Amino acid sequence: MMLWLSNALNDWQLMHSLELLATLLALAYVVLALRQSLWCWPAALLSTLLFTHIMWNSALLSDALLQVYYAAMAMYGWWRWQQLKQQHQGLNRVTEWPWQRHLQLIAITGLIGLVLGYLMANYTHADFAYLDAQTTAFSVMATWLVARKLVSNWLYWVVIDAVSIYVYAQKHLYFLTLLFMLYTIIALAGYFIWRANYQQQPQLVVSGR
């Protein structure tokens, strides 16, 4: 009995230590992204590798799959931001889309989230299947918008992070709950900072590529 209790305590400590480290790295990623620092992407990569393990063990399967995507996007984002910096002679530039394009993106992403939620609810043991699936679908889309340096990516994150606070609190992932509270505040700040940057720079024709 004592051996089982000791092993359980060690497992709990290890899991929460990993959660804390992943949380700090994820927070570093968002702060560095707000500052348009290229080093946000290595921080994101390390964080996602740890969170993949945590989410899988917490039966948040959509989130576990999402972390694998984040790892790939961290490598894409590193490459994309380097490319953008070279194109603009070392200047940090951001872009924006018209609202009609955002409506199309929201409709498509929401539909994908419904399909994913149905699959998770009926064919896996996932908790919060539909809610988790929607945050997953929109997080996939919003991360791509970060890599494209689109100003409105931060508004998507405000909503995603607010919903995630509820999910993680229900799963007793306390470091993650606190992290997403901070994320919500940082996302709001990020939007206004990037929007100010966008308004001050010469306007570019936004490419759909």
N, C-alpha and C positions, 0 to 999 in steps of 0.2 A: 504493500500500500504506500509506504513512504517513498519507495523507488518510483512508483507511478506518479506520485505527487511532485517529486523532484524533477522528473522528466517533463511533466506538464508545465511546471514553472519555468524550466529552461527553454522550452519551446515558446512559451508566451513572451519571455524576455527577448528571445531571438527575433520573433516576429515583430515585436514593437520596436526593437532596435533597428531592424531593417526598414520598418515603416518611417521611423524618425529620419534616418539617413536619406531615404528616397524623398521624403517630404522636403528636407532642406535643399536637396539638389533640384527638385521641381520648383521650389520657390526661387532659387538662384536663376533657373531658366527664365521664369516670367519676368523677373526684375531686369535681367540682361536683355531680354527681348524688348521690353519697354524702352531700354536705352539703345536699341538697335545694335547691340554688340553681337558679333559673330560667335562669340564664345557661349552664347545661350544654347547652341545646338549640342556641343559635347556634354553640357550639364543635363540636357534633356535626354540624351542617349543613356547615360548612366542611371538616371532616375527611372526611366521606363523599364530597364532590365530588372531592377529591384521590384517595381510595382507589378510587373507581370506575375512574379511569384506570389506576391501578396494577394492580388485579385483572384488568382486561381484557387488559392487556399480558402478564400472567403466566399466562394461560389458565385462571384460576380463575373460570369463567363464572358459577357459582352465586353466588360471592362478589361479583362485579361487579353482578349483579342485586340482591343483598342490599343493596349500598350505595345503589342507587336507592331502595329501600324505606326505608332508614335516613334518607335525605334527607326523604322524605315524613313519616316518623315524627318527625323533629326539629321540623317545623312543627306537627304534631299535638300533640306533647309540650309545646311552648311554650304552645299554646292551652289544652290540658287542665290543665296545672299552674296557669296563671293562673285558670282556672275553679274549680279545687279550692281555691285560696287565697281567692278571693272567697267561696265557699260557707262556709268555716270562719273567716271574719273575719281573714284574714292568718296563721292558724296552719298550720304544716306537719304534716299528718296522713298516716298510711300505713294500709293495709288488708291483710287476709289472707283466704284461702279455706280451706275444709275440705280434708283430704287426698283425699277422694273426687273432688273436682272437679279436683284436680291430676292424679290418675290418668287421668281421662278426657281431659284436655288432653294428657298425655304420649302416650297411645295414638293420638289423632287426629294429633298432630304427627309422631309416628314413622311413621305410615302415609303421610302426605304426603311425608315425607323419602324413603321408599322409592320412591314414584312419581317424584319429581323425580330421584332417583339413577338410575333406569332410563332416563329420558329423556335425561339428561346422558351416561350411559355409551354409549347406542346411537345418539344423533343429534347429538352434539357432540364436540369434541376435548378436553373437560374432563379434567383430572387429578384423581385421588382422587374420582371421580364420586359414589360412594355416601356416603363419609365427608363430603365437602364439602357434599353435599345435606342430610345430617342436621344438620350444624352450621348450615346456612342456614335450614332449617325451624325449628329450635329458637331460632335467633337472632331470626327474625321474631316468633315467639311471645313470647320473653322481652323484646324491645324494647317490645312492646305492654304487657306487664306493668309495665315501668318507667314508661311513660306513665300507667298506672293507679295507680301508686305502691303496688304489691303487694310485701310484704316478701320473699316467696319468689323474686322475680325474681333475686335475687343467687345463690341456690343453683343455678338453671339456668345462670347465667353461669359459675359455678365449673367445671361440667362442660364447657360449650361452650368456654371459654377454654383448659382443659387439653388438649382434643382439637386445638384450633387451633394450639397450640404445636408439635405434631408436624407438622401440615400445612405451616405456614409455614417451619419449619426445613428440611423436605425441599425446599422451593422456593427456599431460600437468601434468604428475605426476613428479614434479620437484625434490622432495627429492629422489624418486626412480631412476630417471635419474642420479643424482649425485652419488647415492649409487652404481649403476652398473658401472659407470666410475671408482670408487674406487675398486670395485670388480675385474674389468679387470686387474688393476695394481697388486692387491693382488694375484690374480690367477697366474699371471706370476711369481711373487716372490715365491708363494707357490710351484710351479712346481720345480723351481731350488733348493729350500731348501729341499723339500722331495726327490728329485733325489740325492742330495748330501748325504742325510741321507741313502738312499738305497744303494748307491755305497760304503759307508763306513762300512755297516753292513755285517756280514756273510750271504751269499746267502741261501735262503730257497727254498724248493720246493713249488710252489704256488698251493694251493688246489683249486679245482673248486667248492667246496661246497659253 
